[in-house]
Structure formats: C-alpha cells, structure tokens
Amino acid sequence: MIETSGRLLRLLALLQSPRDWTGAELADRLRVSGRTVRNDVERLRALGYPVNATRGSTGGYRLGAGAQLPPLLLDDEEAVAVAVSLRTAAGGTVTGIEETAERALTKLEQVLPSRLRRRVNALQSYTVPVPRDVPAPRVSAEILTVLTAACRDHERLRFDYLDHGGGGSVREVEPYRLVNWGSRWYLVAWDVDRADWRTFRVDRLTPRVPTGPRFTARDLPEDVVDRVRRGVSSAAWRYRAKVIVHAPATVVAERISAAVGTVEARDEDTAVLHTGSDTVAGMAVHLGLLGLGFTVVEPPELVEHVKVLAERYRDAVG
C-alpha cells in the first residue's frame, strides 16, 4: 500500500507539469506496466483529480481543471516561490487579498519541511523594504476583477475618473490591457469620446456597473506599447526632468529602467534623459547613482536642489 501511495504521488507530480504524457512515457518513468498506469489514473480520478485522456498517436494524459481544488504537489523551489509570492501579496498594492494571502501562507508554512521553512523565514527576517517617499496607491481586487473581465469579454466600460490635478470626469472606453508598472496599476483602453488610445491610473477610477455592450476588438498598435511605457512612467510623477548625461545613449540606457525614464541619443558622447519623481530629492539621488556626469536642464526646482547638494558635498570634504 505504501508503495502504491508513493507511486500515485509520483504520477500526480508528473501529470501536473504543463504537457501531455503518453501511457508508455508514464510507465517508463514509474517503471511499471501500462496496465498499472491505467489503474493508477483511475485511482487518482476516484480521489477527485480530473485526469484527462486523449486517444491517438499524439494523445496522452494531463491533469485538468475540476470543480474543486485538489491537493497540489510542489517541488522545493516551487514551494519557496509560492511562499515568497504570498508574503509579497500580503503587503502589496492590491487591497482585499492581504488576509487571504496570510491564511494561505500560514497553511503552506505549516506543511513545509523544516529546511524549506528556514529558507522562507530567512527571506522574511532578513529582507528590509525601502520606505517610499510617497505611499504606493492601493487598488481593490474587486476593481481589478471587473476590469480584466471587461478586457476578456470585450465589453465597454464607463467609469468616474480623477486626473492628476484632481479634476473629475466620466469616461467611456473599450478596455484592452491591465498593466502593473512598479507599484501602480494602469488600464490601456480606446477612449470612445476622444477616439484615441489612453492610459488610466486604476487607483483613480471607479467603474460604473454593469458594463456596457460588447465591442469589436481593435488591433493594439505596436507603437502604443512604447507610448504607454513612456506615459505610464511620466504620468505618475509630480516633477518631470530633462537631463543631459555625459555618456553615450547606449551606456545610459543600460543603467536606466524603462519605468524610471527614457533615453535619447543627443550625439555620440551625450544623451538626453527624460525622467521624474514625486520629489526633487529622489531625482537627485537617482541621478547621482548613475555614476555619470550630467547637467540638469529642467525643472528649476531640481537645478536649485542639485546646487544645494553640490555645496553641501563640497563643504563635507573641504
């Protein structure tokens, strides 16, 4: 019986991989006969695991989705990855899932072997998050669910929206994608009234339900992706900066994340960096970390702040 149970666990682990397994392959892996494989598959089905089977030369077995969630088998790395992800979700930017993530994490940690529990606890105990200058905006899991369902079903959305200045408006859009960029969520949609692509901060919108009629999906232009990337990074900034960096654009681009800014070649030896932040102090710190010479063009607040820092550093070594 113990041998049979162990074999069933090994069979279940194989079937959970994203591929089809022929009976011969499973028999070879488990070192049993094809008849034993078929019997073991029936045992798993009796336990509630939906094992799908297809016939033919390309057919095989695969674990499908059932009405209930059966126990899952995770290897060491998968278990640690799930635990870390749950810990991150418990303190992330999506509201309404913190308690659920904590419950799931508690259940997982209770069954983790001691060697894995030590790894997970070490990650938790010796990892210190860097405080943000401005608290990250939070969005609800319910709103994300509404938006993704509208994207999937190609249904129009109407929502109340607050712009960067606090002004309100009602927007009607054809939703296409949700983008998680850094600590913020964005909706990429076709604005019906403006007849153009737009990007909306999810934490600033309140959907009006039910959703609208279905629409015929448009092709998402490739250049929209780059436009969204630039718009997403700049729309959230309180201060926007233009900085000339004294290094080739390829060198600067290697040190700048797309979420932080965009880089344009000025000539062979210099590049223009468009970046921003909620504080000029934050921008000054990041520019200093580039390890490259630079000249601030705008905004005036950053120019003055860098001058103050230059004098302060000069006095520190004088």
N, C-alpha and C positions, 0 to 999 in steps of 0.2 A: 504493500500500500504506500509506504514511504517512497519507494522507487517510482511508482506511478504518479504520485503527487509532485515529486521533483521534476519528472518528465513533462507534466502538464504546465508547470511554471516555465520551463524552458521553451515549450511550444508557444505559450502565450507571449513570451518575450519576443520570439521571432515574428509572430503574427502582428505585433504592434508596430513593427517597422513599416514605413510607407512604400510597400511593394507587394506584389503577389508572389506566393510561394507554391510551387507545384508539389504534389504529394511525394514525388521522388526526391526533391530537394529537402523537404522536411524529414523524410525517412533517413536520408543520408546524414543530416545534421544531428538527428536524435539517435541514430544508429539502431533503428527499429525497422519493422516491415511496414509496407504501405497500408496493410490492414490495421496495424496498431495505430498509425497516424489517423486513419478514418475514425477509429473508435475513440481516440483521444479528442478529436474535433467534436464528436457527438457529446463527450463528457463536458467540454467547455460550453457547448450550447445549452446543455442541461443546467449549467451553473449560471446562465444568463449572459454569456458572452456571445454577441452576434457575429459568428464566423461565416462570412460569405464565401461561396464556392462558385466558380465558373468552369464550364466544360470546354473542351477543345485543346488544340496544341498549345495555345497561349494562355490557357486557363490556369486556375490555381486557387489558393486560399488567401483570404485577407480579413482582418478584423474590421467589421463595420460599425456604424453608429446604431445604438439601441435606444430603447425607451428610457432606460436607467443607466446611470454611470457605473460601470463595473470597476473593481479594483484595478489599478494600473501598476505595472512593473516598471521601475525606473532604475537605470544603472547609476553608479556613483556620481558621475558628472552631471547627469540629468537631474538627480535629486538635489544636488547643491545649487544648480542653476535655478530650479523652481523655488527653492528656499530663498535665495537672494532676490529673485524677482518679486516674490510675495512681500519680502521685507521692504523693497523699494516701493511697491504699490501701496503699502500701508502708510507710507509717508509721502506719497507722490502728489500730483496735481489734480487727480480725479477724486471728487468728493463722493461719499456714499459707498465706497468699497473698502474703506480702512478697516472697519470691524470685520467684514467678511474675509479680507486678506489675513488679518490677525488670527481668525479662527482656523483658516486653512493652514496657516504656518504652524500654529500650535499642534494641530493634528499630525502634520508632516514631521515636526521635530520629535514628537513622541515615539515615532516608529523608526527614526533614523538610527543606524548603527552609531556607536559611540565615536568611531573615527570620523564619520561624516558630521556628526553633531559638533565635534570640536572645531572642524573647519568652518562651519556656518557660524558658530558662536564667536570664533576669532574674527571673522569678517565683520560681525556686528559690533564687537567690543573695541576693535582697533581701527575702525573706519570713522572718520570725523567729517561730516558735511561742512562745506564752507558756507557761512551765513551769506544770504543775498542782501545786496544794498536795498532792494525793494522786494517785499514778499511776492512769491510767484502767484499769479492768478489761478484760481481754482475753478474747475468746471464739474458739473454733475455727471455721473454715469448715465442718468436718465436722458439728459440732453444729447450726449454722445450717441446713445442708442437711437434716439429719434433721427438724428442727422444721418447716421450710417444707414439706417433703414430707408430713408428717403433717397440716398445715393444709390442704394442697391435696387430699389423698386422704380427709380426714375420718376419720382413724384415731386411736384413743385413744393417749395417751402415759402411761407410768409412768416416773418419774424420782426420783432421790435429790436432796433439796433442803436447802440450808443457809439458815436465816433470818438476819436482821440480827444476832442475838445469837450466831450460830454453832451453834445447835441444828439437828440433822438430822431429816429425816422423809422418808417415801416418799409421793409424791403421784400420783394418777391423774386425768388431765384430758382434756377434749376441746379440742384446740388450735384457735385461730381466726386469730390475727394475731401477727406479729412486729413490734415497734416499736423503731426506732432513735431514741433520745432523747438528744441530746447525744453523750456518749462511752459510753453504755450501751445494751445490748440487752435488750428485755423480751418476754415471751411473754404474750399475753392469752388466757385459756382459761377454760372452765367446769370448776370443781373438782367432780368427781363425788361425793366424800365429803362436801363441805360444801354441795353443791347451790347454788352461787353463783359469780359471776364473780370471778376472781382475776388478779392480775398478778404474774409471776415474773421475777426477775432471771436472765437466761440464763447469766451467768458463775457463778451459784451452783447450777446444776442439772447433773446428769449423767444423760442419758437411758438407760433400760434398753431394749435392743433384743432381739428385734424389737418393732415397735409392736403395739398391741392391735387389737381388732376395729374395724370401721367403725361410725360413729355417724351418726344423722340430724342434719343441721346445724340449729342453732337460729338465730333472728333475733338479730343483735347489737343490743341496745337502744342507742338514741342516747345515753341518759344515761350508758352505760358508757364512752363515749369521754371525756366530761368527768371521770368518776370516775377513769379510767385516767390521764388527764393530771395530775390532782391527786395521785394515788397514786404515779405514776412520779417526780414531782418531789420528793415528800417522803420516799419510801421509802429513797432513797439517802443522805439527809442524816444526819449524826451529831448535829447540833444543829438544832432547829426553832425558829423565832422568830415572834412576833406583834408587829407594829409598827404604831403609829398614825401615818399620814403626813398632814401638814397641807396637804392639797390634795384637790380633787375626785377621785373614783374614776376618772373618765374620763382625767384628766391622768396619774394614777399608772399606769393600765393601759397607756398609750402608751409608758411608759418601762420596763415590766417584761415580759420574755419569759415565755410560759407555762411554759417549762422552769425558770424561776427561782422562781416563786411565783404565788399567786392574790391577786386584789384584790377586796375587798368594800366597798361604799359604807357609810359609818358615818352621815354626814349630808351636807348639801350641800357642806361645806367640808373634810371629813376622810374618810379611807378606812383600812380595816384591811388590812394586807399580811401574808400568811402566807408565809414564805419559810424558807430554811435553807441550811446549808452543812456541809462536813466540819470547818470551823474557824470560830471566832467572829471571828477576824481577817478572814477572807474576807467574812463577812457585813457587818462594819463598813465594809469598803472599798466594797462594792456599795451600801450604804445612803448612804454619803457621795456616791457618784457619781450618785445620783438628782437631786441639786440641789434638794431639797425639805426642809423642816423635818420632823422625825419624833420620836416618843417610843417608846422600846423598852419593851414590856410584859413580854416573856419571850423567852429564858430568862435566869436570873440571871447566867450567865456572860457573856452579851452586854451586859447592863446594866453590869457591872463593867468590861468591856473598853472600852466607849464612854466611861465616866467617866475611865479612864486616858488614852484618846486625847484627850479634851477638855482635860484638864490639860496634856498634852504639847503640844498645839497652842497652848494659851493661853500656856505658857512660851516657845514658839517666837517669838511676836510680842510678848512682854512686855518 
